[in-house]
Amino acid sequence: MSRLSKYRQFVREPLRNKKIDVVCGVGKVNSRRLKKKGYVYASNLVGLFMILNNDSNMLRMHLLQNGISYQAVPSIVESVCEWVRINT
């Protein structure tokens, strides 16, 4: 699935029980790292963003501090921010 397709599908659909790897920017390695930190579902990441008062910089810092690759962080943050903007 292309990055754009993955992004569109993620932001337009309810979270339900979507696994963390449906978030754009989360591949195999980052999925494993997030799961080790307790982020099994996409809703865990969206919930964290909301706890951080929808502060994308705080989410970015949190992801980097938890070993998520520098290249993937912008896509992850953009996807989560857009999901919250559209769906809340």
Secondary structure by P-SEA (a helix, b strand, c coil): ccaaaaaaaaaacccccccccccccccaaaaaaaaaaccccaaaaaaaaaaacccaaaaaaaaaaacccccaaaaaaaaaaaaaaacc
